[in-house]
Every structure is written in C-alpha cells, then in structure tokens.
Amino acid sequence: MRIQNPMKWLSQWACHVRCTFGTLIAITLKALILLQTSLCNSWLLALQSF
C-alpha cells in the first residue's frame, strides 16, 4: 500500500488523534468534576449530620 499524498494522510491522522485525545480529556474532566461534586455533597451532608 503506497500513500499518494503523505501530507494529507498525516493531517487526517493528526486530526483523528487530536479528536481522540480531546474526547478522552473531556471525559476525564467531567468525571473529575462529578467526583468532586459528589465528594463535596457527602462532606456537606456529614457536616450537617453533626
């Protein structure tokens, strides 16, 4: 398999990698925010129960 236009292939690959990493980072950030929110909520509940 020979690549006719290496620059086009490279740019497509770079875009794909960027999309994948962007999605992973977004999911990680959302998970961290959710985790932080739930931790804060449980902490507040624990403080209120005292």
C-alpha distances in whole Angstrom, upper triangle without the diagonal:
4,7,9,12,12,16,15,13,15,18,17,16,20,22,20,22,25,25,25,27,30,30,31,33,35,35,37,39,40,41,43,45,46,47,49,51,51,53,55,56,57,59,61,62,63,65,66,67,69
4,6,9,9,13,13,11,14,17,16,16,19,21,20,21,24,25,25,27,30,30,31,33,35,36,37,39,41,42,43,45,46,47,49,51,52,53,55,57,58,59,61,63,64,66,67,68,70
4,6,6,9,9,8,10,13,13,13,16,17,17,19,21,22,23,25,27,28,29,31,33,34,35,37,38,39,41,43,44,45,47,49,50,51,53,54,56,57,59,60,61,63,65,66,68
4,6,9,9,9,11,13,14,15,17,19,19,21,23,24,25,27,28,30,31,33,34,36,37,39,40,42,43,45,46,47,49,51,52,53,55,56,58,59,61,62,64,65,67,68,70
4,6,6,6,9,10,11,12,14,16,17,19,20,21,23,25,26,27,29,30,32,33,35,36,38,39,41,42,44,45,47,48,50,51,53,54,56,57,58,60,61,63,64,66,68
4,5,5,6,9,10,10,12,14,15,16,18,20,21,22,24,26,27,28,30,31,33,34,36,37,38,40,42,43,44,46,48,49,50,52,53,55,56,58,59,61,62,64,66
4,5,5,6,9,10,10,12,14,15,16,18,20,21,22,24,26,26,28,30,31,32,34,36,37,38,40,41,43,44,46,47,48,50,52,53,54,56,58,59,61,62,64
4,5,5,6,9,10,11,12,14,15,16,18,20,21,23,24,26,27,29,30,31,33,35,36,37,39,40,42,43,45,46,48,49,51,52,53,55,57,58,59,61,63
4,6,5,6,9,10,11,12,14,15,17,18,20,21,23,24,26,27,29,30,32,33,35,36,38,39,40,42,43,45,46,48,49,51,52,54,55,57,58,60,62
4,5,5,6,9,10,10,12,14,15,16,18,20,21,22,24,26,27,28,30,31,33,34,36,37,38,40,42,43,44,46,48,49,50,52,53,55,56,58,60
4,5,5,6,9,10,10,12,14,15,16,18,20,21,22,24,25,26,28,30,31,32,34,36,37,38,40,41,43,44,46,47,49,50,52,53,55,56,58
4,5,5,6,9,10,11,12,14,15,17,18,20,21,23,24,26,27,29,30,31,33,35,36,37,39,40,42,43,45,46,48,49,51,52,54,55,57
4,5,5,6,9,10,11,12,14,15,17,18,20,21,23,24,26,27,28,30,32,33,34,36,37,39,40,42,43,45,46,48,49,51,52,54,56
4,5,5,6,9,10,10,12,14,15,16,18,20,21,22,24,26,27,28,30,31,32,34,36,37,38,40,42,43,44,46,47,49,50,52,54
4,5,5,6,9,10,10,12,14,15,16,18,20,21,22,24,25,27,28,30,31,33,34,36,37,39,40,41,43,45,46,47,49,51,53
4,5,5,6,9,10,11,12,14,15,17,18,20,21,23,24,26,27,29,30,32,33,34,36,37,39,40,42,43,45,46,48,49,51
4,5,5,6,8,10,11,12,14,15,16,18,20,21,22,24,26,27,28,30,32,33,34,36,37,39,40,42,43,45,46,48,50
4,5,5,6,8,10,10,12,14,15,16,18,20,21,22,24,25,26,28,30,31,32,34,36,37,38,40,41,43,44,46,48
4,6,5,6,9,10,10,12,14,15,16,18,20,21,22,24,26,27,28,30,31,33,34,36,37,39,40,42,43,45,47
4,5,5,6,9,10,11,12,14,15,17,18,20,21,22,24,26,27,28,30,32,33,34,36,37,39,40,42,43,45
4,5,5,6,8,10,10,12,14,15,16,18,20,21,22,24,26,27,28,30,31,32,34,36,37,38,40,42,44
4,5,5,6,9,10,11,12,14,15,16,18,20,21,22,24,26,27,28,30,31,33,34,36,37,39,40,42
4,5,5,6,9,10,11,12,14,15,16,18,20,21,22,24,26,27,28,30,31,33,34,36,37,39,41
4,5,5,6,9,10,11,12,14,15,16,18,20,21,22,24,26,27,28,30,31,33,34,36,37,39
4,5,5,6,9,10,10,12,14,15,16,18,20,21,22,24,26,27,28,30,31,33,34,36,38
4,5,5,6,9,10,11,12,14,15,16,18,20,21,22,24,25,27,28,30,31,33,35,37
4,5,5,6,9,10,10,12,14,15,16,18,20,21,22,24,26,27,28,30,31,33,35
4,5,5,6,9,10,10,12,14,15,16,18,20,21,22,24,26,27,28,30,31,33
4,5,5,6,9,10,10,12,14,15,16,18,20,21,22,24,25,27,28,30,32
4,5,5,6,8,10,10,12,14,15,16,18,20,21,22,24,26,27,28,31
4,5,5,6,8,10,11,12,14,15,16,18,20,21,22,24,26,27,29
4,5,5,6,8,10,10,12,14,15,16,18,20,21,22,24,26,27
4,5,5,6,9,10,10,12,14,15,16,18,20,21,22,24,26
4,5,5,6,9,10,10,12,14,15,16,18,20,21,22,25
4,5,5,6,9,10,11,12,14,15,16,18,20,21,23
4,6,5,6,9,10,10,12,14,15,16,18,20,22
4,5,5,6,9,10,10,12,14,15,16,18,20
4,5,5,6,8,10,10,12,14,15,16,19
4,5,5,6,9,10,10,12,14,15,17
4,6,5,6,9,10,10,12,14,16
4,5,5,6,9,10,10,12,15
4,5,5,6,9,10,10,13
4,5,5,6,9,10,11
4,5,5,6,9,10
4,5,5,6,9
4,5,5,7
4,5,6
4,5
4
